[in-house]
Amino acid sequence: MEQSDFRKFEEDARSGDIEQYCTKTQMASLSDYEKLRYRNMKKNYEMMVKMGLPAQKPEFMKKQIKNPSTKQTDFASEEEWKPSSSKQNIAQKPTFMQRSKKKRRVKHTDDSDEEWRPSSEKAKKSANPPVFKLLKKTRKAKSEKIEQTCADEKSRKKEENKEVHRYPQRQLPRTNYMYLEVPDDDEFIYCEDCEREYEGDCPVHPCIHIYDSKSTTKSEERSMETLPEGLSVRESRIPNAGLGVFADQTFQQRSRFGPYEGEVTTDPDKAHSTGYAWQIHTDGTTSHYIDANNKIKSNWMRYVNCARNEDEQNLIAYQYKGQIFYRSFKDIAQGTELLVWYGQDYGKDLGIDRLDIKSLLKPRYINGEGRHCTYRVVE
Ligand SMILES: C[S@@+](CC[C@H](N)C(=O)[O-])C[C@H]1O[C@@H](n2cnc3c(N)ncnc32)[C@H](O)[C@@H]1O
């Protein structure tokens, strides 16, 4: 399918009717993004049927609601097409920070029929994924402690999501590692221009990789020495934030930096304590952390500060094949400080209240690949 056709198809999908498959309450609980996703699934299915292609009916479409008062299970929870591993680990309530787990993905191939992967294929793929081998090993070896911590964190998030608090909220543990919601599969990269994901990278708008400078030092200077050409570290423009990274030249949109270097740890307490650790996910759960606290073992990315609002944010962090990269989603002018979003918990710890996260017009540029599309309210 031509790209322009695909765009038109996506626009048409926004007007698709999914109301017949859920109750009013379920409808109201879905974010606009979720609604769009279900509409897209419905349209995809209908289009494939129309084209005479073998298509598997999305699970949610099989359960048409005749009587809205009939008790139903949660609409979103009926997504049997979701890989079970990711499904277990995803909070049921859609939140702004919750990345869409089922987006249009395009595999790198010349065969345009690959654009839509039916759920059964996806399920097969998840059952035997070609990647994450290294992480899976790490996962097997991970201590009970980390599993417990992840379980604690999930129940804490569940608590936070409750709309009515019958008891005063207890003091929550400090969460100061940086956090990304990562899906079951981190080998896809979102393209802002095409508004969809590609395996590896967008063939039309590929990232420009900015390589670290080589460092031979084994001293504390190492992290600074790895600074790529065109960047410098100096005092941040953000009051009391310490050092920050500045552009000494213009960096185009889709400049990619990384990976974020540091020590790998499975100890959440250690990761919590430093303020330089990114959380890494495998199959939707935390598997380990990359902690850049040690300057001898980390690179320059440890100096990138947290954006206080969407306007000043110019980088998004994302996990790709078990590593963290930063990518510019707009041109970065010379003299500008590079700023990324660390995640809501860390943001809160820094006293940053991202109003754009809470507003009805959802943020366009947060972390992860689902957050930085040009978001539109479609109702
Ligand atoms: C990953 S480090 C960033 C580099 C750090 N500025 C430095 O000098 O090493 C994270 C720490 O930087 C500071 N920081 C980052 N963004 C900030 C912000 N928006 N406001 C205040 N402090 C910030 C906080 O002290 C935080 O714990």
The ligand as a Tripos MOL2 file, in Angstrom:
@<TRIPOS>MOLECULE
LIG
   27    29     1     0     0
SMALL
NO_CHARGES

@<TRIPOS>ATOM
      1 C1         21.1740   11.8980   35.3990 C.3       1 LIG1
      2 S1         21.6540   13.2130   36.4540 S.3       1 LIG1
      3 C2         21.8400   14.5440   35.3120 C.3       1 LIG1
      4 C3         23.1930   15.1990   35.4100 C.3       1 LIG1
      5 C4         23.4380   16.0290   36.6180 C.3       1 LIG1
      6 N1         22.8910   17.3580   36.4100 N.3       1 LIG1
      7 C5         24.8930   16.1190   36.9580 C.2       1 LIG1
      8 O1         25.4080   17.2290   37.1500 O.co2     1 LIG1
      9 O2         25.5540   15.0950   37.0710 O.co2     1 LIG1
     10 C6         20.1930   13.5250   37.3130 C.3       1 LIG1
     11 C7         20.3120   14.5750   38.3630 C.3       1 LIG1
     12 O3         20.4040   15.8740   37.7870 O.3       1 LIG1
     13 C8         19.6000   16.8160   38.4770 C.3       1 LIG1
     14 N2         18.4970   17.2380   37.6020 N.ar      1 LIG1
     15 C9         18.2130   16.7640   36.3760 C.ar      1 LIG1
     16 N3         17.1670   17.3890   35.8450 N.ar      1 LIG1
     17 C10        16.7530   18.2860   36.7470 C.ar      1 LIG1
     18 C11        15.6920   19.2440   36.7870 C.ar      1 LIG1
     19 N4         14.8440   19.4050   35.7800 N.pl3     1 LIG1
     20 N5         15.5620   19.9940   37.8970 N.ar      1 LIG1
     21 C12        16.4150   19.8490   38.9270 C.ar      1 LIG1
     22 N6         17.4270   18.9800   38.9610 N.ar      1 LIG1
     23 C13        17.5930   18.2010   37.8750 C.ar      1 LIG1
     24 C14        19.0730   16.0960   39.6890 C.3       1 LIG1
     25 O4         19.9670   16.3040   40.7370 O.3       1 LIG1
     26 C15        19.1040   14.6550   39.2650 C.3       1 LIG1
     27 O5         19.1870   13.7760   40.3450 O.3       1 LIG1
@<TRIPOS>BOND
     1     1     2 1
     2     2     3 1
     3     2    10 1
     4     3     4 1
     5     4     5 1
     6     5     6 1
     7     5     7 1
     8     7     8 2
     9     7     9 1
    10    10    11 1
    11    11    12 1
    12    11    26 1
    13    12    13 1
    14    13    14 1
    15    13    24 1
    16    14    15 ar
    17    14    23 ar
    18    15    16 ar
    19    16    17 ar
    20    17    18 ar
    21    17    23 ar
    22    18    19 1
    23    18    20 ar
    24    20    21 ar
    25    21    22 ar
    26    22    23 ar
    27    24    25 1
    28    24    26 1
    29    26    27 1
@<TRIPOS>SUBSTRUCTURE
     1 LIG1         1 GROUP 0 **** ****
